[in-house]
Amino acid sequence: MTPSSERWAPVHAWLQAHTGMALSGAQRRRLDARLEALGHDAGPAQLAAHLRAPSGAADLARLVDAVAVHTSEVFRDEVQLAAFRQHVLSPRIQRSKAPLRVWSAGCAAGEEVATLLLLMAQEGADPASRVLGTDISEQVLTRARELSFPAEALRRVPDVSRARYFEPKGRRHALVESLRTQAEFRRHNLMEAPYPEAPGGGGFDVIFCRNVLIYFTPEAFQRTVRGLGERLAPGGVLVLSAAEPLLQVPPELRLLPSEQAFFYVREDAPAVESSRPKRSASGTGPSGPASPEELARAEADWLFSCVLDGASTGVPDAHSERDLRRCLELDPDHVAARYLLGLVLEQCGQPGAALEAYRRALRAVESGRARPVPFFLNLPRLRVACARAVERLEAEGPR
């Protein structure tokens, strides 16, 4: 730890608790530079008190902006969005024509809000449907409220959809007015209660909180998931990124897996048939008898899916660890299993072993050895999650 970081350690600790983020070394260095630039003569304890006071709101906002991550794009992770559309959004609209109430928690500059508005329009949702976007940074929300984006943020949007739902606005592309009116933006810190309520009460039909929790401490992660689950309507669905699986699923939620993604449904909903593939005992592949390597990979994928399912039913961590280690014996480059093993070990109070698991997972992704597996098809996002976990544990040091 640098002398500057040692000096500002109390502020680091308070800001980490305030935001829920586990600060990496790079974030701490950016934060230290901002703290020095504030030019306060007071000591760290006095500065932390100043940041908690109303008079310190502007300084606090600048510090939050120094550590917050606001990188996104419209239609980010198309595979997961396609699964969401097929297994969640389309069936919901077919069952009920009532307006949808959707929340994008950690919406950055509005890219995810625009994505959801497009998907809803394409599926024929009631025009009275609403999407709430919240973020901890008022600065980024100022941009989000415009719902206009540079061309590179729309690179995943099909040309037909871009022409229909966006209009030129200088060098940017603005969402059409009819969809912009369905969006609302509000500042909210996921570490603060109360959480937003859906219009009219009764909870949200869908909550997206993707690529947010990977930056949180384990305690903040679980606390946020509980808060989000409580804000879901009966049958409502929570959508996290593929790099944010729940190893402690709140009792009111259950896993809804598909071939390409997983979601969490409020438990008091009617049962939804899972499309997760059953374990095969045939020993044959699509073009004939399966090779030993193919059989081993199939067994590894099955064990991996069992761990995710087990999180919904309270399977002990020791059993999850056992299954993940067996999965890695069958397929040493099963990077998603190694990442989950790191999560389990960290949850069990073994940060050193967890760090080694994350490092090995990161090396597997960066070397090109890793393969996409069910639920974790987005290897670039998994690489970010592994790198983030390594940075976080290295910054924390021995415990």
N, C-alpha and C positions, 0 to 999 in steps of 0.2 A: 504494500500500500504506500502510495506517495505521501510526502508530508502534507500536501494540500488535501488529499483525501482523508488523512487522519484528522486534520483540523475540522473538516466539515462532516465527519462521521455522524454526529447527532442529527444534522439536517438530512443526510442521506437516509437514516433510519426513519425519521419522521415522514419524509416524502414517500418512502417505500410503503409505509403503512397507509398514507393518505391516498395513494394511487393504486395500491395492490401490486404494483410492478416489482419484480425482482431485478434490481438494477445490475446490468452487466458492467464490465470494466469500461467499455466505450461510453456507456451512458453516464457513469460516474465522472469520467473525464469531461464530458460535455457539461455536466452539471457543475463541476468545480469551476470551469471557465465562467459560467453564468454567475455563480456565487461571487467569484472575485470581481466580476464586472459590476455587481450591485454596489460595491463600494461602501458597504456598511461597516462602521467601526465596532459595532456590537459583536459579542462573541457568538458562537454557534447556538447556544441555548437561547440567547436573546433573539437571534435571527429566526429561530424556529417559532418562538412566541409571536414575533412580528408577522410571519407567514400565516399563522392561525387567525390573526386578527383581521377585521374588515379592511383596515388601512393597508394591509399587505397583500390584498387580492391581486393587484396588478403584478407585483413581483412574483407571487405564486404562479400566476398564469404563465409568465415567462419561463419559470423553472420547469413547469409541466411540459411546455412546448419543447424544451430542450431534451426531454427524455422520452416523450411520446412517439409512437411509431404510426405514421399515417400514410402508408403506401398501399394503394389498391388500384383496381381497374374494374370497369363494367364487365359483367359475365366472368368474373374470376372463378376459376375451377369449374369449367364447363361440365365435367363428368359428374361432379356432385350436384350441380344445378339441374342437370338432366334427370338424375335420380329423384331429386326433390320434386321436380315437375311431374314425373310419372307416378311416384308413390305417395306424394303428399298433396301437392297443389291441385292437380287435375281431379283426383277423387273427391277432394274437399269441395270444389266448385260444383261438381256433378251432384253431390249429395245435397248441397244447400246453396241457394242463390243469395243468401244473406251477405251483406258487405263484409269483407275481410278486415280484420284488425291485426296489423303486422308491426313488429318492432325490430329495427336494426340497431342493436346495442354495440357501440363502438363503430359508428358509421363512417369515420374519416371524412373525406371531402364529398361524400354523397354517392360514391360509385355503387355501393351495395343497395342503397335506396332506389337508385335508377334501375338497377338490375331487377329488383323485386317488382317495381312498377311495370316494367316491360313484360315480365313473366305473367303477371296478373292480367294485363291487357290482352296478351296473346291467348290466354286461356279463357277469356270472356268473363272475368270477375266483375261483380257489380261496380259501376263507376263511383259509387259512394264508398268504396273500400278506401282505407287509409293506411299509410306507412309512416311510422314515427322513426326518425333517426336521432340518436343521441350520441354524444361524445363528451369526453372530459375537457376538450380544448375548445374554447369559444372562438379562437382564431380560425381553426379549421372549419368550424360550423358556419362561419361567415362565408366561406367558399362553398360549403355544401348547400346552403340555401339557394344558391344560383342554379344548381343542377345543370351546370355546363362544364364541359370537359375538353381537354386537348385531344387531338386525334389519337395519340398513342394510348390514351386510356380507353379508347373504343375499338382497339385492334381486334378484340375477340367478338365484337358485335357483327353478325352477318350483314352484308350490304343491304339486303332488303329491309331488315329491321332498322338499320341506321337511317335509311332514306325515309322510312315511315314515321319513326319516333323521335328523330333529332332534326334540328334546323340550324343552319349556320348562324353564328353570333361572333363576328370578327374572326379571330383565329381559333375559336372554340366552337363546340357543338352543344347546343342547349336542348334539353328534353322538351318535347312539345308541351304547350300550355295546359292541355287537357290532363296530362299526367302530373305536371308540376303541382297542380292544385290539390292533388291527392296526398301530397307529402307535407309533413310537419317536422321541424327540427327543434331540438331542445338540449340545453346543456345538462348532462347528468354524469356524475361520478359513480361507477359501479360499487365503490366502497361506501357509499352514503345511502341511508334510508331516508324517506321511502323510495321505492322504485316507482317508475311511471305506471300509471293505470291506463288501460285501454279505454277508448271513447265509449261512453255508456256503461262502463263497468263490465264485470263478468270475465275479464281476462283476455289476453291476446290469443288469436288463433295460431299465430306463428311468431316465434322469436328467433332471429338470426344473431349469433354472437360468434363470428368466425375470425380466427387468427388474432384474437384478443387475449384469450386465457393462456396462450403459450408464453406470454410475457409476464404472467402473474406468479406470485409465490404459491406454493401448494395450498396454503391456508386460504389465501384470497381466491384461488381457483374454486375450491369447494364451496366457500361462502357465496360466491357469485352464482354458481350453478343452483344452489338452493334458492337464492333470491329470484332467479329467472324462472325456475320451476313453479314457484308460488304465484307468478304473474301469468301463467298459462291458463287459458280456459279449459274446461273438460274436453279432452280430445285434442288439445293444442299440442303443437310440435316445436321442440327446441332443436335448432340446427347449429352444430359446432363444426369446426373444420376437421378434416381427417386426422390432423395432428393433435387433436384435443379429445381423445377418448376418455370416457369416465370409468375410472376403476372403483369409484364409490358412487353408485347411482342412488340419488335420493329415492325414498320409498314410493313417492308419488309418480315417479317416472319409470318407463320401461323402454327397453331397446327395440327399435324398429330397423332391422338391417335389410339391405338389399345387396345385389351383386356389386354395386359400385359405391355405396355409401352407407352410413348409418345415421339414424335420427333417434330422438327421444320423445316419447309420447306421454302426455299426462295420463296416469294410470286409470282414471275413471272413464276413459274412452272405450267404445266398443273395440273388441279385438280386431286387429288388422293382420291379415295373413302375411307372414314373412316370406320373402322370396330368396332367403339365403339358401344356397345349395346344401342338400343333405350329404352326409358322408357316403361316399361310393365304395362298394366292396367288389365291384366287377373286375377291377384290374385292367380295364381297357380304356384307351384314349379315343379321341375322335377319328383317328386313322388306323386303329388296330390296337394290339396289346400295348399297354403302357410300359415304359422302361422303368427300371428301378429308381432312376432319378425322378421321373414323373410321379411315381407312386409316393416317394419320400416327400416331394413338394406338396402333393395333395394332402398327405397326412399332416404336414406342417401347417398348411392353410386351415385345415379342419380344427387342429388344436388351437390355433390363433383365434378363430371365430368362437371357440368354446370359452376362451378367456374373456372376450368381450361380452358374450352372453352371461357368463358367470357374474360379471360385475352387477348385473341387474337383479341377481338372486342372492347376493351376499356370500358368494364363494370366498373362503379365507384367502388372504394374500399368499400364504404358503402354497396353496394348491395352484394359484395362478403362476407363481414363480416356478413351480415344478413343471407345469405344462409349457411355459415359455422356454424353459431350458431344454425340454425334450424337443420342442419345435426347432430350436437352434441346432440341436444334434442332427436332426433330419435335414435341415437347410441352414448352414452357418451364415448365409448371406440374406436371410430373411430379416431385412432391416427393420420392418415394422414390429416384428416380435422383439428384436433387440431394444428398440425404442421403448416398447411397453415394459420390457424387463427393467429398464432404467427407471421408469415411473413407479413400478412396484417396489423396487429396492429403495428408492427415495422415500416412498410412503412408509416403508418399514424401518426408516431411520438408519439406512446404510448409504450415506451420500458418496463415500469413496467408491463403493462398488457400482453405484448408479452412474457416477461420472465416467467410469471405465466403459460401462455399457453404452452410454451416449457417444463417447468417443469412437468406439468400434462401429456403431451404427453410422456415424458421420463419415468415417473412412470408407465404409461400404458404399454409401451413396456417391461420394466424391470420386471413387475409383471406377464407378460404372458397374460394379458387381451386383448391386441391388436390383431386384425386379419388382414391378408393381404387383401388389397382391389385393385380394378382395378387401374393400373398405379403405385401402390406402393406395389408390391408384396415382395420386399426385405426389411423385417423388420430390419435386422441387420444394413443395411445402414441408414435406417431412425433413428435408435437409435443413431448412430454416429452423424447424422445431428442435432438431438435434443440436445444431450450432448454438441456438439460444440456451438450451439446457446446459451445454458445456460452459458457455460464458457465465451463466448464472452460478453454477456450482464452483467454478474456478474463482469467481469474485467473492463468494462467501468464504472460501478457504476452509481449513480443517475445522470440524465441529466436534 
